[in-house]
């Protein structure tokens, strides 16, 4: 997935806020397609060892993606003062969980656009310093 153009577009940004907006867009695109399958795999993982392994792999892949994003964010500027990269990765990993899509869009009836906007804002607020302390993008 890391080599796909839409992922490279996000990782190639020079502004942390834009990077997270594109990450939210990408997560929306992914979750629209895979959230129902993810839910089925999660449910089946409790009773089938092979599916439990698949579910563990899916979670690990999401963690790797979150780590790559956090490292790219940190290279551009500061993260929130109370975060190290490990904690920031854990937060982003949680926000990218397809279960959030299922809960908000499927269960609560949110429009996909509303989910994407919320996700981008949640990522920014959770990972980046308040806007007044924002540093210029790296050059």
N, C-alpha and C positions, 0 to 999 in steps of 0.2 A: 504494500500500500504506500510506503514511504516514497517510492519512485513515481507515483502517479502525478500527473501535471497539477491537479488541484491541490495536492498536498505540498508539492514543491512551491506552488504559488504562495501558500500560507507561510511556509518556512522561510521563504526568500524575502519576506517583508522587512523593512527597516524601521517600522513603527510597531511597538508592542500592541497598541490598541487595534490597529488594522489586522495584525496577525491573529488576534483572538476573535475578531469579527469573522475572519475567513475560517478559522477553526470551527466556530459555531455553525457557519454555513455548511462546512464539510460534515460535521456531526449530524446535522439535520438530514443531509442527503443520504448518509449511511444509515441512520436510524429509521428513516422512512422505509428503507428496503429490508433491513435486517432485524428490527425490533421484534416482530412476531416470531421469527425463527429463534432469536436469542432467548426469548421467553420460553419457547418450547424446549430448547436445549437446557436451560436452567432448571426447568421443572423435571425433565427426564434425568438430569444428572444425579438426583437423589436416589434413583433406583437402578441405574445402569452404569457400571464401571467405565465402559468405553466412552459413554457420553459424558461422564464426569471428567474424564481426561480431556475431551474436546472442550468442555466448558472452562476448565483450568487454562487451556491453551488460549482460548478467546480472551479471558481476563488478563493473561500475561501479555498478549499482543496489545491490548488496550493500554496496559501499564507502560509498555515500551513506547507506544505512540505519545502518551502523556509525558514521559521523560524527555523524549526528543523535543517536544514543544516547549517544555519548561527550560531546557538547556538553551534553545534558540531565543526564548524570551529573555533569559538572564544575560545572554550575550549582547542584547540590545540595550539593556538598562536594568535598573534595580527591580527586584521583586519587593513585595511588602516587607517591612522591617522584621516582622515576627515570623517570617518563613525562611526555612532553608530549602534547598532544591528537592530534598526527599519529601518534605511535607507538602510543598507546592505540587509535586508530582502526584502524591496521594489525593490531593484535593481535585486536581484536574481529572485524574482517573475516575473519580466518583462522579464528577459533573458530566463526563462523556458516557456514562453508563446508559445503555439502551433502555434500562428499566425506568429511567427518568422520562424518556420519550413516551413510553407506554403509560406511565402514571399521568403525565400532564396532557398528552394529546389523545391517547386512546381512552383512558379512564375519565379524565376531567374535561375532555372536549375542546382543548386548546387548539387553535389554528396553528399550522406548521410555522407560519411567519411569527406568530406570537412566541412560540417555543424558541425559535432561533434568536429573536431579539432578547428574550429573557436569558438564554444561555450565554450569549455574548456579554451581557451585563454582569451576570453571575461570575463568569470567568474573570472579567476585569476587576470587579470588586473583591474577589477572593484572592487574586494573585498579584495585583499591581498596587503600588502606593496611590494614595489619593491624588487626583488630577493636579492639584496645586503643587505637588512635589515631583511631578513628572520631569524626567530628564530628556534632553533632546535625543533623537535617534542617533545611533552610532554612525559614523561616516567612514 
